[in-house]
């Protein structure tokens, strides 16, 4: 806890009562539990960097640099180890979009209606292309093309090197969903309630599937299945080739979170404050974990741990198999940004204007050996 305010910084659950007093030495905290284990914890927060606005953008990491957008209109490039700012680029409005880095180019959208391509090493603008609406969607890159949605109701395809527009496809509503590419098709949701599958080379519609409400969630395509959430409270699993419903699962509220799939399990958050773990093949619930707030953040699953942020201001880490809370860290604002795990670190943005970096190894599901 913060000594001056009593605010909780992090917590860790054991399987038994803790009657012993913690001991601190060499940057580690040691404590015993009635589950028979002695635990050793290291300092979890490596660094934080404060921008001039909320961070709802999801950070991306490449070549020792973490990139993220902020509501202060800027794209930031920071050293992954120290959090030192390397450069920033100022756009014309807030950034909700998350960066995509391919071949040393940073692609990111802005509420100023523009998709930017920036040099990853310097932040210099290589090209930009304006749409007729704000861009909340995050770009996807494949086969020399960059795809992004716009609030002008369209999905666009541009040349990655020049920004030349190849095609656009108009839906019946805003496209805040981020596109996903698989097997020469691009998938994207729209506020018109519909998930679209398009030919990635010419934008021709292959199939579409209408849900019961707007789609803010972004599709995840794994092993020929498209997983997508809807504001109709439902997670859908669709055949990627035909759009046929394989199964659906009804949550307790809106699903804006983008699903993650790992080891045959699909993980997704909901406005009902829960994170769900479902069988990816049949949609059967394995477990759900109730947080203290809306879960718009999209989970990241790495090495048997699920990382997810919530609007109760906290980053949670859970056991992927059992859904047991391992650790949580309270920031100063809602977490809509999705965690990124890379280089042994966990990065996440918060509405308190800060990007946080944690040591991944200090958030291990494995208990210390019994003494």
Secondary structure, 3 states (H helix, E strand, C coil): CCCCCCCCCEECCCCCCCCCCCEEECCEEEEECCCCCEEEEECCEEEEEECCCCCCCCCEEECCEEEEECCCCEEEEEECCCCCEEEEEECCCCCCCCCEEECCEEEEECCCCEEEEEECCCCCEEEEEECCCCCCCCCEEECCEEEEECCCCEEEEEECCCCCEEEEEECCCCCCCCCEEECCEEEEECCCCEEEEEECCCCCEEEEEECCCCCCCCCEEECCEEEEECCCCEEEEEECCCCCEEEEEECCCCCCCCCEEECCEEEEECCCCEEEEEECCCCCEEEEEECCCCCCCCCEEECCEEEEECCCCEEEEEECCCCCEEEEEECCCCCCCCCEEECCEEEEECCCCEEEEEEHHHHCCCCCCCC
